[in-house]
Amino acid sequence: MGWLWAIIVGFVLGLVAKAIIPGKQHSPLWLITIFGIIGGLIGNALAGAFGIESTPGIDWGRHALQVIAAVVVVGLGDMLYVSLRGRRERA
């Protein structure tokens, strides 16, 4: 069940990050989901490092770190995807 939640949360984080980043992203939806999962994992690790991984109520700090990490991962991942895809099409 944990993997199903990771996929769902990664999908949502990826879409939120895609909406925050200005301009058009060229990565397919499955790759945006993977980027969102990676961003969520990085955000959880950062929350653990800052000591806010588990608080009573809604973990706003952890969620904010997840979104920030997802925005960075989606942005960098999309640039890498476009770069690799462009090289492949030129060859």
Residue, then its C-alpha position, 0 to 999 in steps of 0.5 A: m500500500g505504501w507504493l500506491w501512496a507514493i505513486i499518488v502523492g508523486f503524481v499530485l506533487g509532480l502536477v503541482a510542481k508543473a503548474i508552479i514552474p513558468g513555461k511549458q514542460h515537455s516531460p511526459l506525465w509518467l516522468i513527471t510522476i517519477f519526478g514528483i516521487i523523487g521530490g517527495l522523498i527529498g522533501n521528507a529527508l529534508a523535513g527529517a533533517f530539520g526535525i519536522e518530519s512528524t508534528p501534531g496535525i497537518d505537517w505544513g512544513r514537510h508538505a512545503l519542503q516536498v513541494i519545493a523539492a518537487v519544483v526543483v526536481v521537475g525543473l531540472g528533470d525536464m531540462l535534462y529530458v529536453s536535452l537528451r531528447g534533442r540529442r536523440e532527435r538530431a542523431 
